Amino acid sequence: MKQYIYRKKYYDFKVVYVGYFVIAIALYAIYNLMSGFSALWIFVLLICAYQIINTFFALANPEEVDISDKFIEFKGMGKSHRYYWNEIRDFRVKEFVTAKKIYLRINKDDFSLLKGRYWIDCLYFNDSDELFMYFVKKEDEMHPDTIKAYAHRSNMTPEQKEKANKKKKAAQAEEKGDK
């Protein structure tokens, strides 16, 4: 199993302290709403509520990512979400290459405000390049027929293409053996 851990001081500053700041803004919005109705402060309060849920309840910004052959697990804020690879039907990655950041959706058809949506700021994790590329390659592996996966394959060197073809043929042979 490989563990990727967000650097503590950056996690505190970029996630935890921002969460506390949003709580302060929410309290200020409530204070202003008590003096009279204002659509602006209701809007601000709704945005704050969404951010507070993402930060403190939904684990949308994990502090640790554990990856093994059997599962992937996200940890942070005293919570953890574990997904077994054989139970994952949908694994979608939106990569922001210049920021080395990933927005990951797991089983998006099982909509939940509290699970399945993760912002992974790979730049601040140990082995950041490895983690970033893992997510990109895993999406290509799980959804090989997408245009995105095709584009990634077309940018491969001949050696990489040969290795990918061997892996694909082995997976197909294994799949036929299971049936």
C-alpha positions, 0 to 999 in steps of 0.5 A: 500500500502506498500512502500520500500525505498532504504536508501538514502546514499547507493542509492547515493553511489551505483547508482548515484555516480557510474553513474557519474563516468561512465559518466567521463569514457565515456568522457575520452573514447571520448577524447581518440577516438578524438586522433585516432581510437581504438577498445578498447575505442569504446568498453569502450564507448559502455559499458558506454552508456549502464550503463548510460542508465540503471542508468539515463533513464531506472530506472533499479535501483529503489530508491522506490518500492510501492506495492499494491493489484492493482499495483507495482510501481518503482520510482527513478531519477524523473521517475516512472514505474507502472504496474497493476497486471491484465496487467502483463503477465510475472513476472520473478525473478532471486534471488541472495540469499547471496547478497539479490538482485533481478533481475526482468523482467516484461513482457519481451516479450514487449522488451524495453531498458527503461522499465521492467528490474529492479535490486532491491538490497533488502539489502539496502531497509527498510524491506529487508527480506520482500521485497526479499521474496515478489518477490520470492513468487509473481513469484511462485504465477504468474507462479506456474507450473515452476520447480522453484515454485515446488522447493520452494513448496517442501521446505515448512512446512506442514502448509505452503503447506496446506495454499498454497493449500487452496489459489490455490483452492480459486483462481481456484474457483474464475476463474471458477466463472468468466467464 
